[in-house]
Amino acid sequence: MGHFSHNYQLICKNVYRSSYNQIALFDAEPSALYPLWKTGEEIIVFNQYGAGVAVANDQEIGVAVYTGWYFPDHKICVSSVISINNSGFLLGNIPSSSYEKFAFPKGSYYITVFTDAIGTRTRKVWFLLNPLEDS
């Protein structure tokens, strides 16, 4: 079965080396806090600045970011709201320095996270960012 898509735009797509079983998308402002795991057992964590996703450790993880409505075949789908400030966002694995910075408009966004598996079996992550209507 393929994915359902309608009116979407690919922002970025890359492969990042995972370390400490995590991939994240979060605000690039220096004052922004990295999403943290409270117990280490969470599958996806959010804070006001972004999302962290549990993935296979020490592996190449495929990651893509879209705007609009894109729905890949997935095992997990979780949403929240985040803020992105003037510096755009960071994407990838911060502990291993396998990440990139992307310019993105300042605002509040719905963030939806899709994964191809659950927890440490995850090898693909999709982030969907859509602006809140009133931001």
N, C-alpha and C positions, 0 to 999 in steps of 0.2 A: 504494500500500500504506500502510495506517495504522500507528499505533504499537501495540505491545503494552504493556498496562499492567495492573497488578494491585495493589490495596492501596497506593496512593500518596497523598501530600498535597503540594499546591503551597505552597511557603514564600513565594516572591516571583517576580514576573515584571515585566520592564521593558525599556526600550530605553535604551542608553547610547551616547554618542558615543565612537568609538574614536580613539585617538591613539597613535602609535608602534606600530601594528598589534597592540594587546593589550587583552584583557579578563581580569580576575582575580577570584578569590574567595579571601580569606585572612583569618586571625585579625585581629581589630580591636585587640588589645592593642598599646600603643605600642612595646613591645619586639619585636614580631613582625617578621620580615624579609619584605619583598615577594619573591615568587618571581622569580628572575633568569634571563635567557637567557645561556648561556655564549658562544654564537657568534652569536646573533641569527637563526639558521636553524631553531631548534627549533619544532615545531608546538605542543607542549604541554610546560610545565615544572612541576615540583613541588618543594616543599620541605616541611619539617615543618609549616609554617603554612598552606599553601594551594597553589593552582594558577593558572598563567597560561596563556592560550590565544592563539595567533597568529590574528588576524582581519584583515578588510579595513581598510585605513587610512582615517581621516577619514570614517567612515561611521556610520550608525545601526545598532547591533548588538542584536538581540533576545536577551535572556538570561533564563533561568528556573532556579529552584532547587527541587528536589523532595526529599522523603524517601520511603522505601518503594521500590517497584519500578516504575519508569517507564522505558520504552525507546522513544524517538522514532525516526523514520526518521533515519538518520545515516550519515556517511562515516567518522568516527573515533570510537572508544570506547576510553578509556584510564583506568585506575584506580590509586589509591595510597592512602595513609593520611595524615591530617593531624590536628592538634590544634587545638581551638577553646577559648579560655580564657574568663574571665568577661565579657569585653566583646562577645561575639558575633562577627560577621564583617563585612568590607567586601566589596562587590560592585560591579564596574564597571571604569572606567578611571581609575586614580589620576593619571597624568600630566596628563590634561585636566580633572581635578576633576569628572568625570562618574561619580559613584559614590554609594552609599548604605550606611548602617550598619544591620545587622539584629541584633536580639536572638536568641540561639540558645543552647541548653544547653551548658554546658562539657562537654568530653569528647574522646575520640579517635574519628575518623570515617573510614569508607571513603568516598573521594570518587571518583566516576566522572564523566568529562567526555565529552559527546557534542557533535559539531559537524555542521553541515549540509554542509560542504565541507572542503577541505584547505588549511590555512595561510591565506594572505592572500585567499583567495576566501570565507572563512567569514563568514556574516552572521547565523548563529544558533548559540547555545551553550546547552547544558543541563548543569547540575551536579546530580548525585544524591548526597546526603549520608545515610549510614546509620551509626548508632553501632556501634562494635566491641562485641562481646558482653561483654567483660570491663572496659569503661570505666565 
